[in-house]
Amino acid sequence: MNTHYYLSWFNHCLPDRLVGWLQEDIQDRQSLVMISAQPSDYEGERMNFEEVTEWTWLNQANFLFDECHFIDYRMQKEEAQRLIQNASVLFMCGGDPVQQSDLMAEYELADVIKNSKAVILGASAGSLNMSAKWVTSQEVGHHVEIDSVYEGLGFDPFAYESHSKRDYASFVQGYLFPLSEQMDVYAAEQESAIRVKGGIIETLGPVYLISRSKIQKRVETLMP
C-alpha cells in the first residue's frame, strides 16, 4: 500500500518532524517526478528546479535524487507516463488544481499514477487532486461563478481542502458542509500535513475534520 502525504503549504522549509517521517518513508531516491499545477507557465527546454518551491523543500531537507523530472505541457504524453511508472517519489505540485486536473486528463495520467508504487506527495493544489473530492467556492475567493465539486484521484476516501492563507474562520463559513454530508473532509491551514500510511491517518499542524457539518480540530499525531 502506498504512503501518501497531503501538504498544505510551508512558507520557509519543511518542519523537522515531517522531515523525520519522510526520511523513514523515502528509502528509494532514484527518481523524483513532479507534476505541475501550472503546466503552461514555464518556457525553455531545460527546467530550473530551483524555481520550484516544492523541490527546494526537499533539497533543503537533503532529499537528493539521482534523477529529477518535471511534467508539464513541454513534455510528451508518452514520456510523462513512462517517468511516472518508474518514479521513486511522485510530487503533485501546488498552483491551480483545475489546470493540474486538466493536464492529467489530457495526458491520461490518472491510472498511471494510481498504479505507481512510489511514495506520493501533494502540496496545496496537488493535495486536492490526490483526495477523493475537492471544492471551489466564491466564498473563499476562488475565481468561479458557482461552487463546484471536483473528483480527485481518490487515493484515500476523504475530501481535502488546503490553502496557505485559509484558516478556521473560513472553514466555518460552511462552504464545505454539503460535501461533508457525503464524506469526511480534512481542512488544513498552512504549515500542516497529513500522512496516510497503511490506512492510518496522522496529522501535523492545524488540521480540521469536518464531518456531517461539524468541525473538530484534529489532535496532532505526526510526532517524532
Secondary structure, DSSP 8 states (H G I E B T S, - for coil): ---EEEE---SSS--HHHHHHHHHH----SEEEEEEESTTS--SSS--GGG-HHHHHHHHTT---SEEEEESTTS-HHHHHHHHHT-SEEEEEEE-HHHHHHHHHHTT-HHHHHT--SEEEEETHHHHHHSSEEEE-GGGT-S-SS-EEEE---SSSSEEEE-TT--HHHHTTSTTHHHHTTS-EEEE-SS-EEEEETTEEEEESSEEEEETTEEEE-------
